[in-house]
Amino acid sequence: MPALHQAAIEAILAGAARAIGARGRFLLVLAGGNTPRGIYRALRAAHADWSAWHIYFGDERCLPPDDAARNSRMAAEAWLDSVPIAPARLHVIPAQRGALQAARMYADTLRGVGDFDLVLLGLGEDGHTASLFPGHEWATAPGAPDTLAVFDAPKPPPQRVSMSAARLSRARQVIFLVCGESKRGAVAAWRAAKDIPARSILPAAGVDVLVESALLLPLAS
């Protein structure tokens, strides 16, 4: 198992144990894309108090519920369909209803939910995270909406729903999962403090970044 995957699994399970011990439940926000797939698969074999887990999604593509490109479908196939988390605690974004309506509905779902215990996020080649893209609204200000309807995403499909930067930042722990050579430029931009969407996630405790060590090395000349 890659070291990044192992570290992520250990962090997720440790976060769950802390949250359940302190508050009796674990509020987890999942990342989509390819990077976390192996992590989710490995969690199927984990020993955990699944009855206390509540699952949310940082973003979703506006596609039919069974479309393989949906983040919720990937997470279900890789992990969630194989563990006894009650359906009522799997808070899927109803993105098949279109960006605007789905964003409103998910904002209703999040109303009254306190700080997340753990938010998992990825990093795109352009520095995006969730569906917060360069040149688009990220909603960072205090009092910003919890969700955003995205109509012109630079990657297909154009319609998406995303939690806002402000809502993703309301978390006790945020972990970025970064791997793949295509992310080298985004990692370099982040380390150079450039204004990329990933840097808009600002929880009080800061963020943890699990990154392949090769992406931190300069390219060989």
N, C-alpha and C positions, 0 to 999 in steps of 0.2 A: 504494500500500500504506500502511495506517495506520502512523504513526510507532511506535506501541507494538509492532506486529507486526514491523517492521523491527528495532527494538532487541532484541526477544526472539530473533529468528532469529540476529542477530549474536552475542548472548550464548551461545546454544546451540552454535553452530559454534565459537566461540572456546573454550568450555568443553571441547568434544570434542577440539579440537586439543591443549589443555593436558594433558588426562587421558591421551590416547593417547601423547603425547610422553613423559610421565612414567611411566606405568604400563602402557601397551600396550593399554588398554581404556577404554571410556567407559560408566559406569553412570548411566543417566538414568531418572528417575521422571517419568511423564507425568501431567498434570492432565486431568480430564475436563470436561464441560460445553461450552457454546458458545464461550466466549472463545478457547480455543486452536485452534479448528478451522482458521481461516485461516492461522495460523502453521504448522500441520502440513501443510496443502496446499502452502504455499510451500517447505517443506523437501524436497518431492519433487524439485525442480530443483537442490538444493544439491549441490556437489561435496564428498563426505566419504568417509572410509574406513569405510563401513558395516559391514565385516566385524568391526570392533572395538567396535561399539555393542551394549550390552545394555539392553533396555527393560523397565522395571517400571511398575506402575500404583499411584498413591497410594490409589485406592479403586475400588470397582465396585458396581454395582447387581445384586441377585440376580434376574437375568432370563436367558432362554435366550441362548446364545452369539451367535446371529445377530440378536438384538433390536436395533433401531436406537438404543435408549436406552442401550445398553451403552457405557461409555467405550472399551473395547477395540475394539468394532465401529467406532465413530466414528474412532478413530485409525487403524485398518486401512484404512478406506475413504478417509480424507483423505490418508494418507501411507504407512503401513507396508507395505501391499500393493504399493506402487510402487517400493520400494527393496530392494536385496539384503541385508537383515539375515536371518541364518539363523533358521529357526523356533525352534531350541533356545535362541536368545538373546532371544526375545520371551516374557517371563514374565507371562502373562495370569493374572489371578485367576479361579479356577474357581467363580465366584459362582453358577452355575446349580445347584450342589450344596447351596445353602442357606448362610445366614450362618455358622453355627457350624462346619460341616465345611470350608467354603471358607477361613475364617480360619485354621483349623488347618493346612490344606494350604499356604496361602501363607506361614505362619510357617515351615514346613519349607523352602519355596523360598528364603526369606531367610536361613535359618541358614547361617552361614559367609560371607555376603556382607558385605564391609566397608562403610565409609562410601560413600554415594552421591557421585558427582561433581557431579551437578546434580539438584535436585528442582524441578519446576514445580508451582505451586499456584494455585488460583483463590480468589476471595472471594465468598461468597454474600451475599444481601441481609441475612441475619441474622448475618453475621460468621462463618459456618461456612467451613471449608476441608477438602478431601477429604470424608470423611463424618463429620467431627467437628463435632457440632452443639451449640448452647447447651443447657445442662441435661443433657448426656450425659457419659459418661466420655471423657476425651481421652488418658489414660495418659501423663502427663508425667514421672513419677518415674523416676530411674535404675533400671534393671532392669525397667521396665514391658515388657509383651509387645509384640512387633513389630506384631501385627495385632489388630484388634478386630472382633467380630461385632456388628452393629447390627441390632436387631429392631424398633425403633419410631421410625424416622427421621421427622421432621416433614414431609418431602417424599416423594412416591411414587418408587419403591416403598419400603415400610417396612423391608425387609430389605436390608442392605448389608454390605460388608466394607471396612474402612479400615485403612491403616497407622496406627499410633499416633503421637501427637505426638512421643514420644521417638524413634521410628524415623525419622520424617521429618526430625527435627533432626540425625540422624547423617549429615550431608552437608557437603561442601566448599563448596557454593553452593546457596542456595535463592532462587528467583525467584517472586514473586507476580505474576500477570497480572490486572489489574483494569480493566474497562471496562464502560460501560453506566450510564445514569442511575439504574437501580434499585439500584446499589451505593453511591450517595451517602451514605446513612445509615450503612452499614457502614464506609465510609472515615472518616467523621466520628467514629464510635465508636472506631475504631482510633487515630486521631490524638489522641483525648482519653484514651488509655490505659485504655479500658474493658476489662473482662474478657471478651473474645470469643475463640472458638476459634483464630482466626488468630494471636493473640498468644502462643499456646502453642508455636509452632514457634520454637525457640531454638537454632539452630546456633551453633557457636563463632564463626564469622565474621559473624554477623548475617544479616539477610535483605535482599534487593534487592526493591523494589516498583516495577513498571512500571505506572503508572496514567495514565489519560486526564487531561490537565491540567484539563479542565472540571470534574472531580469534586473538584478542590482549591479551586475558587472558590465563594464564597458565592452562594446563589440570589439572583437579582435581586428586589428588593422591588416 
